[in-house]
Amino acid sequence: MRRNLSAIAVTLGMVLLPLAAPSPAAGAPTAELLYRGDLRAPGTVADGSGHGLDGTIETGGGGTVTSVRGPRNTRFLRFPGGSCPVAPCPQGIVRPVDGVPLTPADAMFSFGADVRLTEPPPTSAGMNVFQLGAAAAGLSQWKVQVDAGRPSCRWSDGAAVVLLIADVTLSVDTWYRIRCTRTGTRFETRVTRPATGRPVVPPVRQMLAMGPIVPTGSPVIGGKRINAAQSDVDTDQFHGDLDNLYFWKA
């Protein structure tokens, strides 16, 4: 069910300005999924949204996904470091238990994460952060990635595609907040400093008429898949730290 935009703004403590994208706060009650790096049990990432979309950790090749304690007693998720151009490779991903609530159709929606690279990013392989659906002709998808350290968001209804790449290369050992938003015909990629909310670079926007986005399959965080026979070139394994992963729709 669609929610009233003004009510959402009040809930999230926002002021709606012209051309301002929705800015769901971490833990806002309208979030469908929120991972802050806590584990529900060994091998299970806790969903802090209250919707029960916990994530299962999958690993291979000696890779791990761990919950690490950060400043002020917070936690974040650490994925395999380095890069691996030749299999076998250390692999680690997280699969939320259910993808149905993360299917936006024609709703206004936003998704993203706090990202920190722990080593220089590979240039020969992509690095996926969070996605539902695959990038192929006829398939719907939403996705945030940091290929070669460049944050970008992708949306597709199976015919039209929007890919917005922020004009910044992420520095190692620095946290960034990446947010991807669709509001009707407007799409936006925004990169800010998590501590201050200030933009790192100006937002990237595009206007395009797009149909309902209805991806199939399961959502996945930190890469495409676990496959011992494949390297980073095929799996798009993310290397580094993730926090405040969210999906929100209205």
C-alpha positions as CSV (number, residue, x, y, z in Angstrom):
1,M,0.0,0.0,0.0
2,R,1.3,3.5,-0.9
3,R,2.0,5.8,2.1
4,N,1.3,9.5,2.1
5,L,4.6,11.3,1.2
6,S,4.0,14.1,3.8
7,A,3.4,11.5,6.5
8,I,6.6,9.8,5.6
9,A,8.4,13.1,5.8
10,V,7.1,13.7,9.3
11,T,8.1,10.1,10.4
12,L,11.6,10.5,9.1
13,G,12.1,14.0,10.4
14,M,12.5,15.4,6.8
15,V,11.7,18.7,5.2
16,L,10.6,18.1,1.6
17,L,12.3,20.6,-0.7
18,P,11.9,20.8,-4.5
19,L,14.0,18.1,-6.2
20,A,15.0,16.7,-2.8
21,A,15.1,12.9,-2.8
22,P,13.6,11.0,0.1
23,S,16.1,10.5,2.9
24,P,15.1,7.5,5.0
25,A,16.9,7.6,8.3
26,A,18.6,4.5,9.7
27,G,16.0,2.6,11.7
28,A,13.0,4.6,10.3
29,P,9.8,2.6,10.8
30,T,9.1,2.6,7.0
31,A,12.3,0.7,6.2
32,E,11.6,-2.8,4.9
33,L,15.2,-4.0,5.7
34,L,18.0,-2.6,7.8
35,Y,21.3,-4.4,8.6
36,R,23.5,-2.6,11.1
37,G,26.0,-5.4,11.4
38,D,24.5,-7.3,14.3
39,L,24.2,-11.1,14.2
40,R,21.0,-12.8,15.3
41,A,22.9,-16.1,15.6
42,P,26.1,-17.5,14.2
43,G,25.8,-17.2,10.4
44,T,22.7,-15.0,10.5
45,V,22.7,-11.2,10.1
46,A,19.9,-9.5,12.1
47,D,17.4,-7.3,10.4
48,G,16.9,-4.2,12.5
49,S,13.8,-3.0,10.7
50,G,11.4,-5.1,12.6
51,H,10.2,-7.0,9.5
52,G,12.2,-10.2,10.2
53,L,14.2,-10.2,7.0
54,D,17.3,-11.7,8.6
55,G,20.2,-12.6,6.2
56,T,22.0,-15.9,5.9
57,I,25.8,-15.7,5.5
58,E,27.2,-17.9,2.7
59,T,30.9,-18.4,2.3
60,G,33.4,-20.3,0.2
61,G,37.1,-20.5,-0.6
62,G,38.1,-19.6,3.0
63,G,36.2,-16.4,2.9
64,T,34.2,-15.0,5.8
65,V,31.6,-12.4,6.6
66,T,32.0,-11.2,10.2
67,S,30.4,-8.8,12.6
68,V,33.1,-6.3,13.8
69,R,32.7,-3.9,16.7
70,G,33.2,-0.2,15.7
71,P,33.3,3.1,17.6
72,R,30.7,3.8,20.3
73,N,29.8,0.1,20.6
74,T,28.4,-0.1,17.0
75,R,28.9,-3.0,14.7
76,F,29.4,-3.4,11.0
77,L,29.9,-6.3,8.5
78,R,33.4,-7.2,7.2
79,F,33.7,-9.0,3.9
80,P,36.8,-10.8,2.4
81,G,39.6,-8.3,1.9
82,G,41.9,-7.9,-1.1
83,S,41.0,-9.1,-4.6
84,C,41.2,-12.4,-6.4
85,P,41.5,-12.6,-10.2
86,V,42.1,-16.4,-10.3
87,A,39.9,-19.0,-8.6
88,P,39.7,-20.4,-6.0
89,C,38.9,-17.2,-4.2
90,P,37.7,-16.2,-0.7
91,Q,34.0,-15.5,-1.1
92,G,31.3,-14.2,1.3
93,I,27.8,-12.9,0.7
94,V,24.6,-12.4,2.7
95,R,21.1,-13.4,1.5
96,P,18.1,-11.9,3.1
97,V,15.4,-14.5,3.9
98,D,12.8,-13.1,1.6
99,G,12.9,-10.9,-1.5
100,V,9.2,-10.1,-1.8
101,P,9.1,-7.1,0.5
102,L,12.1,-5.7,-1.5
103,T,10.1,-5.7,-4.8
104,P,9.2,-2.0,-5.4
105,A,7.0,-2.3,-8.6
106,D,6.1,1.3,-9.3
107,A,6.6,2.6,-5.8
108,M,8.9,5.4,-4.7
109,F,11.9,3.5,-3.2
110,S,15.4,4.0,-1.9
111,F,18.2,1.6,-1.0
112,G,21.9,1.9,-0.1
113,A,24.6,1.3,2.5
114,D,27.6,2.8,4.3
115,V,30.7,1.5,2.6
116,R,34.4,1.4,3.5
117,L,37.1,-0.1,1.4
118,T,39.9,-1.7,3.3
119,E,42.3,-2.1,0.4
120,P,42.5,-0.5,-3.1
121,P,39.7,-1.8,-5.2
122,P,40.3,-4.2,-8.1
123,T,40.1,-2.8,-11.6
124,S,39.4,-6.0,-13.4
125,A,36.3,-7.1,-11.4
126,G,33.1,-5.4,-10.2
127,M,32.2,-5.1,-6.5
128,N,28.5,-5.5,-5.7
129,V,27.1,-4.1,-2.5
130,F,23.3,-4.8,-2.6
131,Q,21.0,-6.0,-5.3
132,L,17.8,-7.8,-6.4
133,G,17.6,-9.1,-9.9
134,A,20.2,-9.6,-12.6
135,A,21.5,-7.2,-15.3
136,A,20.2,-8.9,-18.5
137,A,17.8,-8.1,-21.3
138,G,14.2,-8.5,-20.2
139,L,15.0,-8.6,-16.5
140,S,14.2,-6.1,-13.8
141,Q,16.8,-5.1,-11.3
142,W,17.8,-2.6,-8.6
143,K,21.5,-2.5,-7.5
144,V,24.2,-0.5,-5.8
145,Q,27.8,-1.2,-6.5
146,V,31.3,0.2,-6.2
147,D,33.1,-1.1,-9.3
148,A,36.7,0.1,-9.3
149,G,35.8,2.2,-6.2
150,R,33.2,4.3,-8.1
151,P,29.7,4.3,-6.4
152,S,26.9,3.7,-8.8
153,C,23.2,2.8,-8.8
154,R,21.3,0.8,-11.5
155,W,17.6,0.4,-12.1
156,S,15.8,-1.5,-14.8
157,D,12.3,-2.6,-15.6
158,G,13.6,-5.1,-18.1
159,A,13.5,-2.6,-21.0
160,A,14.7,0.8,-19.9
161,V,17.9,1.1,-17.8
162,V,19.3,3.9,-15.7
163,L,22.9,3.7,-14.5
164,L,24.1,6.7,-12.5
165,I,27.8,6.8,-11.5
166,A,28.9,9.2,-8.8
167,D,31.9,11.4,-9.8
168,V,34.2,10.1,-7.0
169,T,36.6,7.2,-6.3
170,L,36.3,6.0,-2.7
171,S,39.4,6.4,-0.6
172,V,40.6,3.4,1.4
173,D,39.8,3.4,5.2
174,T,37.1,6.1,4.8
175,W,33.3,5.6,5.3
176,Y,30.9,6.8,2.7
177,R,27.1,6.6,2.6
178,I,25.6,5.7,-0.8
179,R,21.9,6.2,-1.5
180,C,20.0,5.2,-4.6
181,T,16.4,6.6,-5.0
182,R,13.6,6.4,-7.5
183,T,10.8,8.9,-7.2
184,G,8.4,8.5,-10.2
185,T,10.5,9.4,-13.3
186,R,13.4,10.8,-11.3
187,F,16.4,8.7,-10.3
188,E,19.3,9.7,-8.1
189,T,22.7,8.5,-6.8
190,R,23.9,10.4,-3.7
191,V,27.2,10.0,-1.8
192,T,27.6,11.7,1.6
193,R,29.7,11.5,4.8
194,P,27.9,9.3,7.3
195,A,29.1,11.4,10.3
196,T,27.9,14.7,8.9
197,G,25.4,14.0,6.1
198,R,27.3,16.4,3.9
199,P,27.6,15.5,0.2
200,V,31.0,14.2,-1.0
201,V,30.1,15.2,-4.6
202,P,26.9,16.7,-6.1
203,P,24.1,14.1,-6.6
204,V,23.8,12.5,-10.0
205,R,20.2,12.6,-11.4
206,Q,18.3,11.4,-14.4
207,M,14.7,11.7,-15.6
208,L,13.3,8.7,-17.4
209,A,9.8,7.1,-17.7
210,M,10.2,3.6,-16.5
211,G,7.7,0.8,-15.8
212,P,7.3,-1.3,-12.7
213,I,10.5,-2.8,-11.3
214,V,9.7,-6.4,-10.4
215,P,12.9,-8.3,-10.0
216,T,13.0,-12.1,-9.6
217,G,15.2,-14.3,-7.5
218,S,16.6,-13.5,-4.1
219,P,18.3,-10.3,-2.9
220,V,22.0,-10.6,-2.3
221,I,24.6,-8.5,-0.4
222,G,28.4,-8.4,-1.1
223,G,28.5,-10.3,-4.4
224,K,26.5,-12.3,-6.9
225,R,27.1,-15.8,-5.7
226,I,29.3,-18.4,-4.1
227,N,31.1,-20.6,-6.7
228,A,34.4,-22.2,-6.0
229,A,35.2,-22.4,-9.7
230,Q,34.7,-18.6,-10.3
231,S,37.0,-15.6,-9.5
232,D,36.0,-12.1,-8.6
233,V,35.6,-11.4,-12.3
234,D,32.5,-13.6,-12.3
235,T,31.2,-13.2,-8.8
236,D,31.7,-9.4,-8.3
237,Q,32.8,-10.1,-4.7
238,F,32.7,-7.0,-2.5
239,H,35.9,-6.4,-0.5
240,G,35.7,-4.2,2.6
241,D,33.1,-3.2,5.3
242,L,29.4,-2.5,5.0
243,D,27.0,-1.0,7.5
244,N,23.4,0.5,7.6
245,L,22.3,-1.5,4.6
246,Y,18.7,-0.6,3.9
247,F,15.8,-0.8,1.6
248,W,12.8,1.5,1.9
249,K,9.7,2.0,-0.2
250,A,6.5,4.1,0.0
